[in-house]
Amino acid sequence: MNEIGPLLPLNHLQPRSPGRERTVGLKSKFLAVDRILHFNIPLATISRRREGFPHAKPMKSFSLHFVTLIFWMVVSQTLHARPFRSSMFPNGTVLNCANCHVNPAGGGQRTPFGQAVFAIVGGPSTTPFWSPALAATDSDGDGRTNGEEVGDADGDGVPTGGVTVTNPGNRPPVFTSVAPASATIGLAYQYQASATDAEGNTMVFSKLSAPAWINVSSAGLVTGSPPENGAGQFNVALKVLDQGTSTKGYSAGFSTQEFALEVIASYAGWQNLKFSLPAEAALAEAGADPDSDGLSNLSEYALRLPPKVPGAWPITSTGFNQEGRLQFVAETRDDDPKLTLRGESAGDLDFLSAVSLDAIVTDPVPGDGFKTHTFLDSESALTATRRFGRITFVIEP
């Protein structure tokens, strides 16, 4: 049999009074319960041990009461809050137990400030814990010290009047989402920012810095559509803070998310800006020429010309160089990475024997929205009677 020692009267098992309460490890308590539930003693042994205890209850009832008392002790010591500590540091009673516990009612999981306090007091004691060292610490990592948050920056125990008290244990929210790194002129940009708050407070998002066309809702929805000529590299910064409650308080700090946003052009975005879609879908086709100027929509897009107003082909120069080779130059938009120009030369207008030409691409005036393509014929006019050049605009996949 499993020996458990002499049985005691029930009144020997009553819990200690609150003033004499002692901390016992959870593991040891549950082990004690485990032994109560699993011992095995012959009936004769129980009878002999009951002699001298005429008022003792049957063994089954005795064991049940013992288990109940042990369980009560575990619960009371695990979740018991220490509200008296709120009065042991400046302005602690503003938020009471929420300073040290995630649950503002007290007990359970501790905040970072509560962990720091527990490391000093070590248990249910009235040991003083507020000090210049604890005041100078930023327990919750929000950028302000514990002392600054409760209005006693130097930790001398005397609060400064007129300060706004924030929670020294309330951590700022943390961004968890990743923003799209590119946006397209004429097309909708959307990004749902998200974050987590350790204390479960309601979070509020806002824009710190971004192009004017970007809007950020308080729920973190980032929307907008880049305007024409709005291409470039931009830095975007978003902010999230917890709104807090009267019982939990709020974090003195906030978190930011910064990312680079590249805005580019595309033919699809240009169609949205220049045509009423879907009503003008046929007019917006790449090969269509709504203004009958001999330039297709794709050509006018590449050359930054209006598709519904007749225009001229903006080839800046043609001629022959010192070697007698045909040279032609064209300026196109510089904000669409998929837009390319292909140059060809031939001795006839049918281009039956066309030769592909490599372009020399330069940007003479950075920031003006154009880049220059220079094509040079592979043959010299000194050996040919006629030379022709041709440019084709292509949108790469």
Buried (B, 14 or more C-beta within 10 A) or exposed (E): EEEEEEBEEBEEEEEEEEEEBEEEEEEEBEEBBEEBEEEEBEEEEEEEBBEEEEEBEEBEEBBEEBBEBBEEBBEEBEEEBBEEBBEBBBBBEBBBBBBBBBBBEBBEEBBBBBEBBBEBBEEBEEEEBBBBEBBBBBBBEBEBBBBBBBBBBEBEBEBBEEBEBBBBBBBBBEBEEEBEEEBBBBBEBEBEBBBEBBBEBEBBBEBBEBBEBBEBBEEBEBBBBBBBEBBBEBEBEBBBBBEBBEEBBBBBBBBEBEBEBBBBBBBBBBBBEBBEEEEBEEBBBEEBBBBEBEBBBBBBBBBBBEBEEEBEEEEEEEEBEEEBBBBBBBBBBBBBEEBBBBBBBBBEEEBEEBEEBEBEEEEEEEEEBBBBBBBBBEBBBEEBEEBBBBBEBEBEE
